[in-house]
Amino acid sequence: MQSVIQVMCYRGGSLREAVANDRRLEKYHLAVARQKRSGRNPGWAKLHSTEPEVHGAINLEWDPATKTLMARVVTKGKNTADRITGDFIAYLIRCQRRRIRSIVLLPA
């Protein structure tokens, strides 16, 4: 199952880099699993939950032209993406709210 979260931003550099380098992710039960070298375009990052019972991954891509962060939430089988999606949106609202213009969730 895949869901997409679009985060439109006001200004600034890559929100993907800001998320991937933020130490506050741990507080929201998220950790960077892998990422392409920062500064390269297009860059990407993969987040996983630090909670063992929360399944799925979040793949992040930043589009600098539109100032949009695309987050694809991917789960396998019968696993649902509700917990990891909720943790990620809570992180965005609490830690990156000054940059966010809107958040759109497109469920699969």
N, CA, C and O atoms as CSV, one atom per row, in Angstrom:
chain,resi,resn,atom,element,x,y,z
A,1,MET,N,N,0.844,-1.178,0.000
A,1,MET,CA,C,0.000,0.000,0.000
A,1,MET,C,C,0.887,1.240,0.000
A,1,MET,O,O,1.922,1.267,0.667
A,2,GLN,N,N,0.488,2.253,-0.739
A,2,GLN,CA,C,1.215,3.509,-0.781
A,2,GLN,C,C,0.270,4.665,-0.554
A,2,GLN,O,O,-0.848,4.680,-1.069
A,3,SER,N,N,0.723,5.626,0.214
A,3,SER,CA,C,0.032,6.896,0.381
A,3,SER,C,C,1.047,7.982,0.070
A,3,SER,O,O,2.254,7.759,0.163
A,4,VAL,N,N,0.559,9.148,-0.296
A,4,VAL,CA,C,1.448,10.259,-0.604
A,4,VAL,C,C,1.084,11.433,0.287
A,4,VAL,O,O,-0.089,11.764,0.460
A,5,ILE,N,N,2.115,12.056,0.849
A,5,ILE,CA,C,1.948,13.281,1.625
A,5,ILE,C,C,2.699,14.374,0.876
A,5,ILE,O,O,3.911,14.271,0.685
A,6,GLN,N,N,1.992,15.423,0.448
A,6,GLN,CA,C,2.621,16.567,-0.201
A,6,GLN,C,C,2.686,17.699,0.800
A,6,GLN,O,O,1.680,18.071,1.404
A,7,VAL,N,N,3.891,18.248,0.971
A,7,VAL,CA,C,4.080,19.354,1.903
A,7,VAL,C,C,4.568,20.550,1.093
A,7,VAL,O,O,5.707,20.563,0.626
A,8,MET,N,N,3.716,21.549,0.926
A,8,MET,CA,C,4.091,22.756,0.212
A,8,MET,C,C,4.666,23.760,1.210
A,8,MET,O,O,4.104,23.985,2.281
A,9,CYS,N,N,5.798,24.359,0.835
A,9,CYS,CA,C,6.525,25.235,1.750
A,9,CYS,C,C,6.544,26.675,1.256
A,9,CYS,O,O,6.345,26.943,0.072
A,10,TYR,N,N,6.787,27.595,2.181
A,10,TYR,CA,C,6.882,29.010,1.861
A,10,TYR,C,C,8.233,29.374,1.257
A,10,TYR,O,O,8.294,29.963,0.178
A,11,ARG,N,N,9.315,29.026,1.948
A,11,ARG,CA,C,10.628,29.499,1.537
A,11,ARG,C,C,11.701,28.589,2.116
A,11,ARG,O,O,11.416,27.636,2.841
A,12,GLY,N,N,12.938,28.909,1.774
A,12,GLY,CA,C,14.057,28.203,2.382
A,12,GLY,C,C,14.593,27.090,1.509
A,12,GLY,O,O,14.113,26.840,0.404
A,13,GLY,N,N,15.597,26.438,2.041
A,13,GLY,CA,C,16.247,25.343,1.350
A,13,GLY,C,C,15.437,24.064,1.426
A,13,GLY,O,O,14.230,24.082,1.667
A,14,SER,N,N,16.114,22.973,1.219
A,14,SER,CA,C,15.476,21.670,1.140
A,14,SER,C,C,14.869,21.247,2.482
A,14,SER,O,O,15.575,21.128,3.483
A,15,LEU,N,N,13.573,21.025,2.487
A,15,LEU,CA,C,12.924,20.505,3.689
A,15,LEU,C,C,13.346,19.060,3.920
A,15,LEU,O,O,13.384,18.605,5.064
A,16,ARG,N,N,13.664,18.330,2.849
A,16,ARG,CA,C,14.146,16.961,2.988
A,16,ARG,C,C,15.445,16.935,3.783
A,16,ARG,O,O,15.602,16.109,4.682
A,17,GLU,N,N,16.372,17.825,3.465
A,17,GLU,CA,C,17.632,17.888,4.216
A,17,GLU,C,C,17.381,18.294,5.658
A,17,GLU,O,O,17.999,17.754,6.576
A,18,ALA,N,N,16.471,19.249,5.863
A,18,ALA,CA,C,16.159,19.692,7.216
A,18,ALA,C,C,15.599,18.538,8.046
A,18,ALA,O,O,15.960,18.382,9.213
A,19,VAL,N,N,14.726,17.735,7.455
A,19,VAL,CA,C,14.144,16.591,8.157
A,19,VAL,C,C,15.219,15.538,8.426
A,19,VAL,O,O,15.333,15.033,9.543
A,20,ALA,N,N,16.002,15.211,7.405
A,20,ALA,CA,C,17.006,14.147,7.530
A,20,ALA,C,C,18.090,14.481,8.554
A,20,ALA,O,O,18.669,13.576,9.155
A,21,ASN,N,N,18.368,15.754,8.757
A,21,ASN,CA,C,19.428,16.157,9.684
A,21,ASN,C,C,18.909,16.608,11.044
A,21,ASN,O,O,19.691,17.071,11.874
A,22,ASP,N,N,17.622,16.484,11.285
A,22,ASP,CA,C,17.014,16.956,12.527
A,22,ASP,C,C,17.096,15.892,13.612
A,22,ASP,O,O,16.602,14.779,13.429
A,23,ARG,N,N,17.702,16.219,14.718
A,23,ARG,CA,C,17.830,15.283,15.841
A,23,ARG,C,C,16.508,15.055,16.565
A,23,ARG,O,O,16.370,14.094,17.321
A,24,ARG,N,N,15.536,15.938,16.334
A,24,ARG,CA,C,14.233,15.799,16.997
A,24,ARG,C,C,13.401,14.661,16.427
A,24,ARG,O,O,12.364,14.323,16.997
A,25,LEU,N,N,13.824,14.057,15.316
A,25,LEU,CA,C,13.087,12.930,14.733
A,25,LEU,C,C,12.912,11.802,15.750
A,25,LEU,O,O,11.864,11.158,15.795
A,26,GLU,N,N,13.930,11.568,16.556
A,26,GLU,CA,C,13.878,10.486,17.553
A,26,GLU,C,C,12.691,10.640,18.486
A,26,GLU,O,O,12.076,9.651,18.885
A,27,LYS,N,N,12.369,11.873,18.835
A,27,LYS,CA,C,11.250,12.146,19.739
A,27,LYS,C,C,9.921,11.695,19.127
A,27,LYS,O,O,8.973,11.389,19.851
A,28,TYR,N,N,9.854,11.656,17.801
A,28,TYR,CA,C,8.640,11.264,17.092
A,28,TYR,C,C,8.735,9.835,16.558
A,28,TYR,O,O,7.993,9.460,15.650
A,29,HIS,N,N,9.637,9.048,17.112
A,29,HIS,CA,C,9.803,7.631,16.788
A,29,HIS,C,C,10.176,7.405,15.323
A,29,HIS,O,O,9.746,6.423,14.717
A,30,LEU,N,N,10.976,8.308,14.753
A,30,LEU,CA,C,11.424,8.184,13.370
A,30,LEU,C,C,12.944,8.253,13.306
A,30,LEU,O,O,13.580,8.926,14.117
A,31,ALA,N,N,13.517,7.553,12.334
A,31,ALA,CA,C,14.965,7.570,12.140
A,31,ALA,C,C,15.257,7.492,10.643
A,31,ALA,O,O,14.529,6.852,9.884
A,32,VAL,N,N,16.332,8.152,10.239
A,32,VAL,CA,C,16.755,8.094,8.839
A,32,VAL,C,C,17.444,6.757,8.620
A,32,VAL,O,O,18.427,6.437,9.288
A,33,ALA,N,N,16.924,5.986,7.685
A,33,ALA,CA,C,17.509,4.685,7.365
A,33,ALA,C,C,18.610,4.853,6.323
A,33,ALA,O,O,19.693,4.284,6.462
A,34,ARG,N,N,18.336,5.623,5.296
A,34,ARG,CA,C,19.314,5.883,4.233
A,34,ARG,C,C,18.997,7.225,3.600
A,34,ARG,O,O,17.875,7.723,3.689
A,35,GLN,N,N,20.013,7.804,2.953
A,35,GLN,CA,C,19.781,9.003,2.170
A,35,GLN,C,C,20.874,9.173,1.134
A,35,GLN,O,O,22.019,8.766,1.329
A,36,LYS,N,N,20.489,9.783,0.038
A,36,LYS,CA,C,21.451,10.129,-0.997
A,36,LYS,C,C,22.217,11.347,-0.511
A,36,LYS,O,O,21.689,12.147,0.261
A,37,ARG,N,N,23.432,11.489,-0.949
A,37,ARG,CA,C,24.263,12.600,-0.476
A,37,ARG,C,C,23.528,13.928,-0.547
A,37,ARG,O,O,22.903,14.256,-1.556
A,38,SER,N,N,23.615,14.695,0.553
A,38,SER,CA,C,22.965,15.995,0.577
A,38,SER,C,C,23.630,16.934,-0.424
A,38,SER,O,O,24.814,16.805,-0.734
A,39,GLY,N,N,22.855,17.860,-0.909
A,39,GLY,CA,C,23.355,18.811,-1.874
A,39,GLY,C,C,23.224,18.352,-3.307
A,39,GLY,O,O,23.337,19.163,-4.226
A,40,ARG,N,N,22.986,17.056,-3.524
A,40,ARG,CA,C,22.813,16.540,-4.878
A,40,ARG,C,C,21.345,16.623,-5.246
A,40,ARG,O,O,20.465,16.435,-4.406
A,41,ASN,N,N,21.100,16.901,-6.490
A,41,ASN,CA,C,19.736,17.092,-6.933
A,41,ASN,C,C,19.378,16.013,-7.942
A,41,ASN,O,O,20.162,15.856,-8.878
A,42,PRO,N,N,18.320,15.269,-7.873
A,42,PRO,CA,C,17.383,15.284,-6.757
A,42,PRO,C,C,17.870,14.378,-5.626
A,42,PRO,O,O,18.382,13.285,-5.866
A,43,GLY,N,N,17.706,14.834,-4.438
A,43,GLY,CA,C,18.098,14.041,-3.282
A,43,GLY,C,C,16.921,13.258,-2.752
A,43,GLY,O,O,15.774,13.551,-3.089
A,44,TRP,N,N,17.187,12.286,-1.941
A,44,TRP,CA,C,16.118,11.499,-1.333
A,44,TRP,C,C,16.575,11.026,0.038
A,44,TRP,O,O,17.766,11.021,0.350
A,45,ALA,N,N,15.620,10.636,0.833
A,45,ALA,CA,C,15.891,10.061,2.149
A,45,ALA,C,C,14.801,9.043,2.452
A,45,ALA,O,O,13.691,9.130,1.926
A,46,LYS,N,N,15.125,8.081,3.302
A,46,LYS,CA,C,14.168,7.046,3.705
A,46,LYS,C,C,14.101,7.041,5.227
A,46,LYS,O,O,15.122,6.944,5.908
A,47,LEU,N,N,12.887,7.146,5.746
A,47,LEU,CA,C,12.654,7.117,7.185
A,47,LEU,C,C,11.961,5.812,7.563
A,47,LEU,O,O,11.135,5.286,6.816
A,48,HIS,N,N,12.318,5.306,8.738
A,48,HIS,CA,C,11.639,4.155,9.333
A,48,HIS,C,C,11.258,4.525,10.754
A,48,HIS,O,O,11.826,5.445,11.341
A,49,SER,N,N,10.301,3.809,11.295
A,49,SER,CA,C,9.915,4.004,12.684
A,49,SER,C,C,10.912,3.301,13.594
A,49,SER,O,O,11.458,2.254,13.244
A,50,THR,N,N,11.142,3.885,14.761
A,50,THR,CA,C,11.994,3.232,15.763
A,50,THR,C,C,11.191,2.293,16.648
A,50,THR,O,O,11.760,1.563,17.459
A,51,GLU,N,N,9.873,2.306,16.497
A,51,GLU,CA,C,9.005,1.402,17.246
A,51,GLU,C,C,8.911,0.074,16.494
A,51,GLU,O,O,8.579,0.076,15.308
A,52,PRO,N,N,9.191,-1.057,17.143
A,52,PRO,CA,C,9.215,-2.334,16.430
A,52,PRO,C,C,7.863,-2.768,15.853
A,52,PRO,O,O,7.829,-3.487,14.854
A,53,GLU,N,N,6.768,-2.350,16.454
A,53,GLU,CA,C,5.461,-2.792,15.967
A,53,GLU,C,C,4.892,-1.879,14.874
A,53,GLU,O,O,3.820,-2.154,14.336
A,54,VAL,N,N,5.606,-0.795,14.545
A,54,VAL,CA,C,5.156,0.123,13.496
A,54,VAL,C,C,5.887,-0.222,12.207
A,54,VAL,O,O,7.114,-0.145,12.137
A,55,HIS,N,N,5.126,-0.600,11.190
A,55,HIS,CA,C,5.701,-1.051,9.930
A,55,HIS,C,C,5.657,0.050,8.884
A,55,HIS,O,O,4.894,1.010,9.000
A,56,GLY,N,N,6.483,-0.105,7.866
A,56,GLY,CA,C,6.459,0.805,6.736
A,56,GLY,C,C,7.686,1.684,6.675
A,56,GLY,O,O,8.537,1.673,7.565
A,57,ALA,N,N,7.752,2.447,5.595
A,57,ALA,CA,C,8.847,3.382,5.367
A,57,ALA,C,C,8.268,4.631,4.721
A,57,ALA,O,O,7.215,4.598,4.084
A,58,ILE,N,N,8.987,5.733,4.906
A,58,ILE,CA,C,8.616,6.990,4.266
A,58,ILE,C,C,9.776,7.403,3.381
A,58,ILE,O,O,10.895,7.594,3.858
A,59,ASN,N,N,9.507,7.541,2.090
A,59,ASN,CA,C,10.510,7.969,1.129
A,59,ASN,C,C,10.299,9.450,0.841
A,59,ASN,O,O,9.223,9.855,0.401
A,60,LEU,N,N,11.326,10.255,1.089
A,60,LEU,CA,C,11.229,11.703,0.937
A,60,LEU,C,C,11.972,12.179,-0.303
A,60,LEU,O,O,13.084,11.730,-0.580
A,61,GLU,N,N,11.358,13.083,-1.043
A,61,GLU,CA,C,11.996,13.754,-2.176
A,61,GLU,C,C,11.612,15.227,-2.136
A,61,GLU,O,O,10.464,15.566,-1.849
A,62,TRP,N,N,12.570,16.101,-2.423
A,62,TRP,CA,C,12.349,17.538,-2.408
A,62,TRP,C,C,12.390,18.081,-3.830
A,62,TRP,O,O,13.320,17.787,-4.581
A,63,ASP,N,N,11.392,18.867,-4.203
A,63,ASP,CA,C,11.381,19.539,-5.499
A,63,ASP,C,C,11.627,21.030,-5.244
A,63,ASP,O,O,10.729,21.736,-4.786
A,64,PRO,N,N,12.845,21.510,-5.541
A,64,PRO,CA,C,13.165,22.907,-5.227
A,64,PRO,C,C,12.382,23.912,-6.067
A,64,PRO,O,O,12.119,25.019,-5.599
A,65,ALA,N,N,12.005,23.559,-7.285
A,65,ALA,CA,C,11.280,24.495,-8.149
A,65,ALA,C,C,9.915,24.847,-7.571
A,65,ALA,O,O,9.496,26.004,-7.626
A,66,THR,N,N,9.224,23.865,-7.022
A,66,THR,CA,C,7.887,24.105,-6.469
A,66,THR,C,C,7.886,24.216,-4.951
A,66,THR,O,O,6.844,24.461,-4.344
A,67,LYS,N,N,9.056,24.036,-4.335
A,67,LYS,CA,C,9.195,24.044,-2.869
A,67,LYS,C,C,8.219,23.062,-2.234
A,67,LYS,O,O,7.467,23.397,-1.319
A,68,THR,N,N,8.259,21.821,-2.759
A,68,THR,CA,C,7.342,20.773,-2.307
A,68,THR,C,C,8.118,19.547,-1.859
A,68,THR,O,O,9.011,19.073,-2.561
A,69,LEU,N,N,7.773,19.043,-0.696
A,69,LEU,CA,C,8.315,17.783,-0.201
A,69,LEU,C,C,7.297,16.698,-0.521
A,69,LEU,O,O,6.137,16.786,-0.117
A,70,MET,N,N,7.733,15.680,-1.244
A,70,MET,CA,C,6.875,14.534,-1.548
A,70,MET,C,C,7.304,13.399,-0.627
A,70,MET,O,O,8.466,12.993,-0.632
A,71,ALA,N,N,6.381,12.900,0.147
A,71,ALA,CA,C,6.658,11.799,1.059
A,71,ALA,C,C,5.750,10.632,0.679
A,71,ALA,O,O,4.529,10.709,0.819
A,72,ARG,N,N,6.360,9.551,0.196
A,72,ARG,CA,C,5.597,8.345,-0.132
A,72,ARG,C,C,5.691,7.408,1.056
A,72,ARG,O,O,6.785,7.027,1.472
A,73,VAL,N,N,4.545,7.038,1.597
A,73,VAL,CA,C,4.485,6.114,2.721
A,73,VAL,C,C,4.177,4.739,2.145
A,73,VAL,O,O,3.141,4.545,1.509
A,74,VAL,N,N,5.080,3.783,2.367
A,74,VAL,CA,C,4.976,2.463,1.756
A,74,VAL,C,C,4.897,1.399,2.846
A,74,VAL,O,O,5.705,1.383,3.775
A,75,THR,N,N,3.914,0.514,2.718
A,75,THR,CA,C,3.817,-0.645,3.605
A,75,THR,C,C,3.597,-1.885,2.745
A,75,THR,O,O,3.143,-1.790,1.604
A,76,LYS,N,N,3.921,-3.041,3.303
A,76,LYS,CA,C,3.756,-4.304,2.574
A,76,LYS,C,C,2.661,-5.136,3.227
A,76,LYS,O,O,2.417,-5.053,4.431
A,77,GLY,N,N,2.014,-5.935,2.397
A,77,GLY,CA,C,1.018,-6.865,2.909
A,77,GLY,C,C,-0.165,-6.172,3.537
A,77,GLY,O,O,-0.684,-5.192,3.002
A,78,LYS,N,N,-0.591,-6.691,4.685
A,78,LYS,CA,C,-1.760,-6.163,5.374
A,78,LYS,C,C,-1.409,-5.069,6.375
A,78,LYS,O,O,-2.288,-4.575,7.080
A,79,ASN,N,N,-0.142,-4.686,6.447
A,79,ASN,CA,C,0.267,-3.638,7.376
A,79,ASN,C,C,-0.335,-2.296,6.965
A,79,ASN,O,O,-0.437,-1.983,5.778
A,80,THR,N,N,-0.726,-1.518,7.956
A,80,THR,CA,C,-1.288,-0.199,7.686
A,80,THR,C,C,-0.237,0.877,7.970
A,80,THR,O,O,0.718,0.660,8.716
A,81,ALA,N,N,-0.442,2.025,7.361
A,81,ALA,CA,C,0.533,3.111,7.475
A,81,ALA,C,C,0.081,4.193,8.442
A,81,ALA,O,O,0.678,5.269,8.480
A,82,ASP,N,N,-0.951,3.936,9.219
A,82,ASP,CA,C,-1.513,4.989,10.049
A,82,ASP,C,C,-0.556,5.513,11.118
A,82,ASP,O,O,-0.479,6.724,11.323
A,83,ARG,N,N,0.170,4.638,11.799
A,83,ARG,CA,C,1.045,5.093,12.889
A,83,ARG,C,C,2.250,5.874,12.386
A,83,ARG,O,O,2.566,6.934,12.927
A,84,ILE,N,N,2.932,5.364,11.352
A,84,ILE,CA,C,4.112,6.056,10.846
A,84,ILE,C,C,3.711,7.371,10.172
A,84,ILE,O,O,4.443,8.358,10.248
A,85,THR,N,N,2.552,7.383,9.514
A,85,THR,CA,C,2.055,8.616,8.898
A,85,THR,C,C,1.730,9.648,9.970
A,85,THR,O,O,2.075,10.821,9.833
A,86,GLY,N,N,1.075,9.215,11.021
A,86,GLY,CA,C,0.738,10.117,12.122
A,86,GLY,C,C,1.965,10.689,12.803
A,86,GLY,O,O,2.008,11.879,13.114
A,87,ASP,N,N,2.975,9.843,13.041
A,87,ASP,CA,C,4.218,10.318,13.660
A,87,ASP,C,C,4.901,11.355,12.776
A,87,ASP,O,O,5.402,12.363,13.274
A,88,PHE,N,N,4.922,11.112,11.455
A,88,PHE,CA,C,5.577,12.033,10.538
A,88,PHE,C,C,4.840,13.368,10.463
A,88,PHE,O,O,5.473,14.424,10.484
A,89,ILE,N,N,3.527,13.335,10.377
A,89,ILE,CA,C,2.757,14.582,10.313
A,89,ILE,C,C,2.861,15.347,11.630
A,89,ILE,O,O,2.939,16.575,11.626
A,90,ALA,N,N,2.861,14.638,12.753
A,90,ALA,CA,C,3.049,15.302,14.048
A,90,ALA,C,C,4.406,15.991,14.098
A,90,ALA,O,O,4.514,17.118,14.583
A,91,TYR,N,N,5.444,15.320,13.600
A,91,TYR,CA,C,6.780,15.924,13.551
A,91,TYR,C,C,6.761,17.201,12.693
A,91,TYR,O,O,7.284,18.237,13.104
A,92,LEU,N,N,6.158,17.116,11.507
A,92,LEU,CA,C,6.125,18.279,10.615
A,92,LEU,C,C,5.424,19.462,11.267
A,92,LEU,O,O,5.928,20.585,11.226
A,93,ILE,N,N,4.277,19.218,11.863
A,93,ILE,CA,C,3.494,20.304,12.450
A,93,ILE,C,C,4.207,20.910,13.653
A,93,ILE,O,O,4.170,22.126,13.844
A,94,ARG,N,N,4.843,20.095,14.450
A,94,ARG,CA,C,5.493,20.607,15.658
A,94,ARG,C,C,6.876,21.181,15.413
A,94,ARG,O,O,7.284,22.111,16.107
A,95,CYS,N,N,7.608,20.649,14.441
A,95,CYS,CA,C,9.009,21.050,14.276
A,95,CYS,C,C,9.288,21.890,13.026
A,95,CYS,O,O,10.293,22.600,12.988
A,96,GLN,N,N,8.450,21.830,12.031
A,96,GLN,CA,C,8.710,22.543,10.779
A,96,GLN,C,C,7.564,23.478,10.392
A,96,GLN,O,O,7.487,23.906,9.240
A,97,ARG,N,N,6.683,23.799,11.321
A,97,ARG,CA,C,5.454,24.523,11.001
A,97,ARG,C,C,5.685,25.903,10.378
A,97,ARG,O,O,4.835,26.368,9.619
A,98,ARG,N,N,6.788,26.561,10.666
A,98,ARG,CA,C,7.032,27.902,10.114
A,98,ARG,C,C,7.228,27.877,8.606
A,98,ARG,O,O,6.963,28.869,7.927
A,99,ARG,N,N,7.688,26.757,8.084
A,99,ARG,CA,C,7.961,26.645,6.655
A,99,ARG,C,C,6.783,26.103,5.860
A,99,ARG,O,O,6.759,26.225,4.636
A,100,ILE,N,N,5.808,25.508,6.533
A,100,ILE,CA,C,4.749,24.777,5.843
A,100,ILE,C,C,3.590,25.688,5.458
A,100,ILE,O,O,3.037,26.412,6.286
A,101,ARG,N,N,3.241,25.631,4.174
A,101,ARG,CA,C,2.072,26.343,3.657
A,101,ARG,C,C,0.853,25.440,3.745
A,101,ARG,O,O,-0.215,25.871,4.182
A,102,SER,N,N,1.010,24.181,3.328
A,102,SER,CA,C,-0.093,23.224,3.429
A,102,SER,C,C,0.447,21.798,3.396
A,102,SER,O,O,1.548,21.538,2.909
A,103,ILE,N,N,-0.356,20.887,3.926
A,103,ILE,CA,C,-0.065,19.457,3.909
A,103,ILE,C,C,-1.274,18.757,3.283
A,103,ILE,O,O,-2.414,18.941,3.710
A,104,VAL,N,N,-0.994,17.958,2.270
A,104,VAL,CA,C,-2.061,17.217,1.588
A,104,VAL,C,C,-1.743,15.740,1.710
A,104,VAL,O,O,-0.645,15.309,1.357
A,105,LEU,N,N,-2.695,14.960,2.206
A,105,LEU,CA,C,-2.538,13.521,2.327
A,105,LEU,C,C,-3.421,12.838,1.279
A,105,LEU,O,O,-4.638,13.018,1.251
A,106,LEU,N,N,-2.776,12.054,0.425
A,106,LEU,CA,C,-3.500,11.331,-0.620
A,106,LEU,C,C,-3.415,9.834,-0.291
A,106,LEU,O,O,-2.415,9.194,-0.615
A,107,PRO,N,N,-4.449,9.267,0.349
A,107,PRO,CA,C,-4.395,7.853,0.706
A,107,PRO,C,C,-4.498,6.978,-0.526
A,107,PRO,O,O,-5.051,7.377,-1.551
A,108,ALA,N,N,-3.955,5.774,-0.406
A,108,ALA,CA,C,-3.997,4.826,-1.538
A,108,ALA,C,C,-5.371,4.241,-1.699
A,108,ALA,O,O,-5.595,3.427,-2.595
